[in-house]
Amino acid sequence: MNHLISTKREPRLEVLMSWWGMNGLGGQNGVGGEWTMEEKVQYIAEAGYDGINGMLPEGREAEQWHRLLDQYNLSYSVNAYPKTAEELDVFLCKAKSFGRVDFVNVQVMRPFLVGEQAVKMLADMEELSRSAGISAYIETHRGTITQDLLRTVEYAERLPGLELTIDFSHYVVTGEMRTVFDEAEELLQKLLPRTKSIHARVSNGEQVQVDIPVGGDGAADFEFEHPMMKHFLRWWLEGMRSWRQTAKVNELFPFVCELGPPPYAIAVHGQEISNRWKQSLLFAKIARSLWERVLYS
């Protein structure tokens, strides 16, 4: 008797590397020349990442991306920077034509749009995403429509379908949170149930991207661990748990290791003080460890 083989899979974690985070990497701490595009994709695949979060390519570059993604069996998602719903509509059409886009991370470049106009724009973008059949997650990011924590919480309360890429590094630095305050924590907790993806970076009250020392075994060097690290680990874990509670069959949870080059990365006389590649690998390891806790706790 023939049996149909189910292709359905449980909701699962997908660890991605930020293509922007690969800028300037190559050789030993950048000495010896930056890696080529193909070398970067190869190293990402060999390091065990599931995919890449980058920009929407066009023309011959799109053909090159298709070839490399197929060759290394990597998923692909992209970032969009619209100022209007109409701009996002055009972008989603292009993303659909590219054919390899799992989801779109959206930074809405209207930091001074507030109130009803902002709510309407986000609602329109939500509908465009649904119509296009491509998930579009609004990122919590400085210099965008979500730059203010209070406003973003209001949007979440007004828009039941609002889906977020959570990157609390921006709220920590803009709020000068050297430690997490009770009022801020209460607001951050209101956003975590909307988590659809995470951008991994640790900030403090002064810098948006702090150095996380990595030991020789690739683990965090706890002797010098930054005091904010425990809070980010807790937020990432809670975001994952919240997502898992409502996730559907075959749905993926994107965790993007997004450590940017200077000026995001702290540099002295042009030389970065940290090893972004090793720290990205550490964040990937942390993501999988947190996911295990979600599944078995």
C-alpha positions in Angstrom: 0.0 0.0 0.0 1.3 3.5 -0.9 1.7 6.0 1.8 1.7 9.7 1.3 4.8 11.3 2.9 3.9 14.5 4.8 6.1 17.5 3.9 4.8 19.4 7.0 7.5 20.4 9.5 7.3 21.9 13.0 7.9 25.6 13.3 11.7 26.1 13.5 14.5 28.5 14.0 16.4 29.9 11.1 19.8 31.5 11.9 20.8 34.1 9.3 23.9 36.2 8.7 23.5 39.9 7.9 25.1 40.7 4.5 25.7 44.2 5.7 27.6 42.7 8.7 30.0 41.1 6.2 31.3 44.5 5.0 35.0 44.8 5.6 35.6 41.2 6.7 38.4 39.1 5.3 41.8 37.7 6.2 42.8 37.9 9.8 40.8 40.9 11.3 40.7 42.4 7.9 44.4 42.1 7.1 45.0 40.5 3.7 42.1 42.0 1.8 38.3 41.8 2.1 36.7 38.5 1.1 35.1 38.4 -2.3 31.3 38.0 -2.6 31.6 34.3 -3.3 34.1 33.8 -0.4 31.7 35.5 2.0 28.8 33.3 0.9 31.0 30.2 1.2 32.1 31.1 4.7 28.5 31.8 5.8 27.4 28.4 4.5 30.4 26.6 6.0 29.8 28.2 9.4 26.4 26.6 9.5 24.1 29.6 8.9 20.8 28.8 7.3 20.6 31.9 5.1 21.5 35.5 4.5 19.6 38.7 5.2 20.7 41.3 2.6 19.5 43.7 -0.1 17.3 43.1 -3.1 19.6 42.6 -6.1 18.7 43.4 -9.7 20.0 42.6 -13.1 23.2 40.5 -13.4 23.7 40.7 -9.6 20.3 39.0 -9.1 21.5 36.1 -11.4 24.7 35.9 -9.4 22.7 35.7 -6.1 20.5 33.0 -7.5 23.5 30.9 -8.4 25.2 31.3 -5.1 22.1 30.7 -3.0 21.4 27.5 -5.0 25.0 26.4 -4.8 25.3 26.7 -1.1 21.6 25.9 -0.2 21.0 29.2 1.6 17.7 31.1 2.2 17.5 34.8 1.4 15.6 37.7 2.9 15.9 41.4 2.2 15.6 44.8 3.8 13.4 47.7 2.5 13.5 51.4 3.4 10.2 52.9 2.2 8.9 56.4 3.1 5.4 55.6 1.9 3.1 52.6 1.5 3.3 53.1 -2.2 7.1 52.7 -2.1 6.7 49.4 -0.2 4.2 48.2 -2.8 6.7 48.8 -5.6 9.4 47.0 -3.5 7.2 44.0 -2.8 6.5 43.6 -6.5 10.2 43.6 -7.2 10.8 41.1 -4.3 8.2 38.8 -5.8 9.9 39.0 -9.2 13.2 38.0 -7.7 11.6 34.9 -6.4 13.9 33.9 -3.5 12.7 36.3 -0.8 11.4 34.6 2.4 10.5 37.8 4.1 11.1 41.6 4.0 12.5 43.5 7.0 11.1 47.0 6.8 12.6 50.2 8.2 9.9 52.9 7.6 11.9 56.0 7.0 9.5 58.4 8.5 10.8 59.2 12.1 8.6 62.3 12.5 5.3 60.8 11.3 3.1 60.3 14.4 -0.5 59.7 15.4 -3.2 58.7 13.0 -1.1 59.2 9.9 1.5 56.7 11.2 -1.1 54.2 12.2 -2.7 54.4 8.8 0.6 54.0 7.0 1.5 50.9 9.1 -2.0 49.4 8.5 -1.7 50.0 4.7 1.7 48.3 4.7 0.3 45.4 6.6 -2.4 45.0 3.9 0.1 45.3 1.1 2.2 42.5 2.7 -0.9 40.3 2.9 -1.9 41.0 -0.7 1.6 40.3 -2.0 1.9 37.1 -0.1 5.3 38.2 1.3 5.8 38.7 5.0 6.9 42.2 5.9 8.1 42.9 9.4 8.5 46.4 10.8 11.8 46.8 12.5 12.2 48.6 15.9 14.9 51.0 14.8 16.2 54.5 15.4 15.5 57.1 12.8 12.4 55.4 11.6 8.7 55.4 12.4 9.4 53.1 15.4 12.2 55.1 16.8 10.2 56.1 19.9 9.4 53.2 22.3 6.2 54.9 23.5 4.9 55.4 20.0 5.8 51.9 19.0 3.8 50.5 21.9 0.9 52.6 20.9 1.1 51.3 17.3 1.1 47.7 18.6 -2.0 48.4 20.8 -3.8 50.0 17.9 -2.8 47.4 15.2 -3.5 43.8 16.2 -1.8 42.5 13.1 1.4 44.5 13.5 4.4 42.2 13.1 7.8 43.3 14.3 11.5 42.6 13.9 12.7 43.1 17.4 16.0 45.0 17.8 16.0 46.5 21.3 19.6 47.7 20.9 18.1 50.9 19.4 15.8 51.5 22.4 18.6 50.8 24.9 20.9 53.3 23.4 18.3 56.0 22.7 17.0 55.6 26.2 20.5 55.7 27.8 19.6 52.4 29.6 22.8 51.6 31.4 20.6 49.3 33.3 17.0 48.4 32.5 14.5 50.5 34.2 11.1 49.2 35.4 9.1 51.5 33.2 11.2 50.7 30.1 11.0 47.0 30.8 7.2 47.1 31.1 7.0 48.8 27.6 9.5 46.4 26.0 7.5 43.5 27.3 4.4 44.8 25.4 6.3 44.5 22.1 7.7 41.0 22.6 4.4 39.3 21.8 4.7 40.9 18.3 8.1 39.3 17.6 8.3 37.8 14.1 12.1 38.0 13.8 15.1 39.2 15.8 18.2 41.3 14.9 21.0 40.3 17.3 23.2 43.1 18.6 24.0 44.2 22.2 24.0 47.9 23.1 24.3 49.9 26.3 23.2 53.4 27.2 25.9 55.0 25.1 26.9 52.8 22.2 24.6 50.9 19.9 27.0 48.0 19.4 29.3 47.0 22.2 32.1 44.5 22.1 31.3 41.0 23.4 34.6 39.2 24.1 34.8 35.7 22.7 36.9 33.0 24.3 39.2 30.6 22.5 36.5 27.9 22.3 34.1 30.3 20.6 32.0 30.8 23.7 31.4 34.1 25.5 34.2 35.2 27.8 32.0 35.5 30.9 34.8 37.1 32.9 34.5 40.2 30.8 30.8 39.9 29.8 28.9 43.1 29.4 26.3 43.7 32.1 23.6 44.3 29.4 24.2 40.9 27.8 21.9 39.1 30.3 19.0 41.4 29.4 19.4 40.8 25.6 19.5 37.1 26.1 16.3 37.3 28.2 14.5 39.4 25.5 15.6 37.1 22.7 14.4 34.1 24.6 11.1 35.7 25.4 10.6 36.8 21.8 11.2 33.2 20.6 8.8 31.8 23.2 6.1 34.2 22.3 6.5 33.4 18.5 6.5 29.7 19.1 3.2 29.8 21.0 1.3 31.0 17.8 3.6 29.7 15.0 2.1 27.6 12.2 3.3 24.4 10.6 6.4 25.1 8.3 6.8 28.6 9.7 10.3 29.9 10.3 11.7 32.2 13.0 14.5 34.3 11.5 17.3 35.2 13.9 19.7 37.6 12.2 23.2 38.0 13.5 23.5 41.7 12.6 26.8 43.2 13.8 27.5 46.2 11.6 30.9 47.6 10.4 32.1 51.0 11.6 30.7 53.4 12.6 28.3 50.8 14.3 31.4 48.8 15.4 33.7 50.8 17.7 37.0 51.5 16.0 40.2 53.2 17.2 42.3 54.8 14.4 40.2 52.9 11.9 40.8 49.5 13.5 37.8 47.7 15.0 38.3 46.7 18.6 36.2 43.5 18.2 36.2 40.5 15.9 32.7 40.8 14.3 32.9 37.4 12.6 33.7 35.5 15.8 31.0 37.5 17.6 28.5 36.7 14.9 29.3 33.0 15.2 28.8 33.3 19.0 25.4 34.9 18.5 24.4 32.1 16.1 25.4 29.6 18.8 23.5 31.5 21.4 20.4 31.6 19.2 20.4 27.8 18.8 20.9 27.3 22.6 18.0 29.6 23.4 15.8 27.8 20.9 16.6 24.5 22.6 15.3 26.1 25.8 12.1 27.1 24.0 11.5 23.6 22.8 12.4 21.7 26.0 11.5 23.9 28.9 
